[in-house]
Amino acid sequence: MIKKISLVFVATFLIFSNLNAAAPQAALVETDVLKKTEINDLQEFIGTVNFDKKSTIASQSSGIAKNINFEVGQKVKKDEVLVQIDSDILDAQIKASKSAVNMYSVQLKNTKKNFERYAALLEKKSIAQKVFDDSKLEYDVANENLISANAKLNELTIQKSKKEIKAPFSGVIVEKNINTNEWLNQGSAVATIVNTQEIEIIFNLPMSFIGGLKAGDIYDIDISGEIIKAKLYAAIPSGDKLTRTFPVRFKADIKDMFIFDGAGAKINFAKESKNQALVINRDAVIKRFNMDVVFAIVNNKAVMIPVHVTTYSGMNAAITGQGLADGMQIVTKGNERVFPDMDVKVLNNSENK
């Protein structure tokens, strides 16, 4: 009998121990007070992306396109050879010109020796003046011949360099205008290239928003869901008389991000008028179930409230949502570990803030 009572007691103790062990512990969180205050709402504007650099590449020399090293859509680097124009005749001329330079160099060397020798003999009055004058003339002619030959070689070398059509900057080829073995005239269009790393974004803004902008400042711009940093560089004073808006231009370096020319862009600016809004530290807003939510503390339990962020101001976010109220305790730290109706323990006292 005593053994049965002991077994029942032990079993009961184990059951209660297991229940206590399985009971969820309260989540440790920090909170802040939701406050009603005046804020500047944001207004969204839609702009257009343009490639900052776009160039039509033209031939600087005439001849047959011997090699074409690009296709439409291909990325190329600055100074990469895109087209090689036939230069067989020019190569032969360069070879002959180099030979002429060598020949006149030898002539100049020999005439210089004669000139210097005759100059010494003239001082000793060992030769006639005419002999010296003839040697000087030969030396001067040889020197001019070498200068002319070097100039000709330099000219041919420059012409040879123009037989290679190179990319003026790194970018993407968007248009091809030639085929292999096609004759090119000087000035013939070869291709069109755009620099896809540097873009320009244009927004048409009302004058009331332009007044608060400053050239050189950095702004966040949304392009295809990606936030990029863009620098404001110009507000054009000539605008649309019907809409009373003026073009404002931004520039950005997007590196390897792929963007279409003409893509849409979004930017938000604060309105001049202020409105009352409920504001909380922006860390309180998290993603849960594919929506923005906050966790409010009610009777030491977490209550999840879906919210909409109307604007950000520094480290704060203005939010709206059903059930929100001024003075409500909202979880700002530890909310990633909190679930609806979960017991919570507040580590700080936000009511006195």
N, C-alpha and C positions, 0 to 999 in steps of 0.2 A: 504493500500500500504506500509506504514511504517512498519507494522507488518510483512509483507512478506519479506521485505528487511532484517529486524532484524533476522528473522528465517533463511534465507539463510546465513547470516553472521555467526550466531551461529553454523549452521551445518558445514559450511566450516572450522570454527575454530576447531570443534571437530574432523573432518576428519584428519586435519593436526596434531592435538595433538596425535591422535591414531597412525598415521604413524610414528611420532617421537618416541613414546613410544615403538613401535614394532621394530624399527631399532636396529640391533645388535650393542652392544658396542664393542670397540676394546679390544682385550685381552692384559693384562699387562704381559710383558715377559722381561727376561734378555737374552742377547746374548753374544756370544764370536766369535772371528775371526777364521775361518778355515785357518790353516797355513800349508805350505809345509815344511817338515823337514825330517831329516834322522832318521830311526828307524830300529830295528832288527825285521825282520819278524819272525813269529812263525812257527815251523814245528811240525806236529802231529805225535806221535808214538803210536802204538797199543801194549798193553801188555796183560798179563794173570793173573787172580785172582786165588790164591791158599789159602786154609784154613791153617792158621799158625800152628794149633795144630790138629793132627789126631792120635788117639790111638786105638789099639786093646786091649780090656779089656779081661783079662784071669782069670781063677779061681786059687786061691792060696790054695785050699783045694779040696779033693775028696768027692764025695757024690752025692745024688740025688737032682736035682733041684726041690725044693718043691714049691716055688713061683717065678714067673717071672713078674716083675712090669714095663715092658716097651714094646714098639712096634717100628717098623721102622718108622722114621720120627718124633718121639716124642722128645720134648724138656725136658731135665733133668737138675737138678742143681747139683753142686758139693757135693759129699758125700751122694747123694740120693741112697737108696738101690735099686739096679736093680734086683738082684737075691738072694733068700734065699735058702741056701742048708740045707737039713735035718740034724739036730743036736741032735736027741733024745738020742743016746748013749753018746754023749759028754756031754749033760746036766746031765745025770745020773752020769757020772764020776766027773763032777764039784761039784755036790751035795755031793758025797762021799768025795771029796777032802776038801770041806769046813768043813765037820764033823771032818776030821782028823786034820785040823788046830785048831779047837776048843778043841779037845781032848788033843793035845800036848801043847796048851796054858795052860790048867788046870794043866797038869803034870809039866810044867815048873814053874808054880806058886807055887805048893806044894814042889817040890825039891829045889826051891830057899829058901823057908822058912826053910826047914831042914838044908840046907847048911849054912845059916846065923846063925841058932841056934847052930849047932855043931861047927862053927867057934868060937863063943863066949865061948862055953864050953871048947874048946881046949886051949884057952888062959888061962883059969883057971886050966888047966890040970885035968879036970873032966872026960874026955873021952880019949880013946886010939886014936893014930894017924890013925889007920886003919879005925875006924868008921868015922872019918872026911874025909879021902880019899874016902871012899865008897860014902859018901853023895855028895862030889864034883863030882865024876864020874857020879852019877845019874843026877845031875844038868846039867853037860856038855852034856850028852846024850839027855836029854829033850830039851835043847836049840838047838842042831843040828837037832833033829827030827822036831822041829817047823820050822826051816829054810828050811829044805827039803820039808815039807808039803806046806809051802807058795810058794816055787819055783814051785812045782808041780801044785798048784792052778793057779799060774800066767801063766804057760805053757798052761794049759787047757783053760784059759780065752783068751789067744792069739789065740789058735786054734778056739775058738768059734767066735772070731771077724772075722776070715777069712771065716766063713760060710756065711757072708754077703758080697756080691760083690757090691761095691759102685762105683759111677761115679767119675773118677779122676778129672774132671773139668766140668763146666757147658757147655752144648752144645746140639747137636742133634744126635740121634742114626741113623746111616745110614746103619747098617747091623746087623742082628740078626742071631746067630749061634746055638741056643739051643731051646728046647721045654720043657714043664713041664714034670716032672718025668723022665727026661733023666739023665743018669749017667754022672757025670763030673769027669775027672781026673785032678790032679794038673797040671796047665798049659793049660787046655782046653780053646779055644777061645769062649767067650760068646757073644761079640758084638763089633762093631766098632763105635766110637764116634768122632765127629769133633766139634771143637770150631768155631761157625759161627760168633762170635763177633769180633774176631781178625783175620785179613786176611793179606796175603802177596801178593803184586803185583810186577810182574817181567816184565821189559822192556829191550829189546836188543837195545843198543844205540851205535852209532859210537863214536870213541875215541874223536872226536872234541867236542862232547857235554858233555862227561863225565868230561872233565877237569874243566868245570865251576860249577860242582855240589859239594855240601858240605854235609857230613854226619851230620844228626841231623836236617837239614832244613826241613821245612814243605812245601809240594807242593799240588796243586789242581789236583785231578784225577777224570775223568769222568767215572763212572761205571753205565751203563744202564740209562744214562740221569741224574743221581744224582751226584753232586759234593761232594767229600769227601776230608778231610784233611789227608794226609799220610806223614809219616816221612821217609826220606831216611836213610837207615842204612848200606848199603853195595854196593860197586861196585866190582864185581868179576873180577880179572885180567885175568882169563882164558876165552877166547871168541871163536867165530866161525871164523875160518881162511878163509873161503870162503867169508863171508859177511863183515868181519872186524868189527863185532859188539861184544859188551860185555854186559853181564847181569847186570842190576842195580835193586836192590831190595828195595821195600818200605813196610812199615807196617802201618796198620790203624786199629783203633777200630771203628767198624760200629754199635755197640750196637744192636738194634733190626731190622736194615735194612736187608731185605732178599736178599741174593746174592747166585748164584750157583757157586760151585767150577768149575773153568775153564772158568768163564765168561770173556768177553773182557773188557779191560780198555783203556782209552785214556789219554794222557798227551801231553802238548805243551811245547816246549823249544825254546828259541830264537836262531836264526841262528847267526853265527859269522859275516857274511857279512851284511852291512847296505844298505837300499834302501830308495829312496825318497817316501814320502807318505803324504797325507793330514791328519792332526791330529786335533782333537777337544776334548773338555772335554767329558768324557764318559757319563755324564748325558744328553748330547744332543741326544743320541741314545735311542729311545723308540720303543716299539712294537705297531704297528698299522696295522690292517688288516692282522694279522699273519705274519708280516715281520718287519725287522728293518728299521726304517726311521729316518730322521732328518727333521726339518723345517727351511728352509732358509727364510730370509727377503728380499723381492724384492718389491720396491715401497710401503713399509709399509703394505705389505700383506704376509701371510704365504704361502710358497710354499713347499709342501711335496715332499721329494726326497727319494726313496728307496735306502738303502745302504747295503754294506757288510763290516763287521768289520774284518779286516785282522789280527789285533793284539791289545792287550791292553798293555799299559805301564804306571804303576801307575794310576793316575786319568785320563789319556788320552786314546783315542781310535783312531787307524788309520783306516780310512774308504775310500771306493771307491764307486762311484755311478755316473750315468749319470747326468750331469748338475752341478756337484760340481766344484768349482774353488777356487784357492788360494785367501784369503782376503774376502771371502763370510761371511756375518753375519749369524750365526746359533743360533737358540734358545736353551739355556741351562737350563733355569728355566721358568716354566709356560707352557712348551710344552704339558703337559698332558691335558691342557684346550684348546689347539689350534687345529683347523681343516683346511683343505686345502682352500686357497683363503680367509681366515678370516683376517679382519683388525687387526693389532697389534700395540701396543704402547711399544716402547723399553724404559725401565726404566734406563738402564745404557748405557754408550757410549763405545761400544766395539771397535770402529774404532781406538781409541787412544791406545789400549792395545798392 
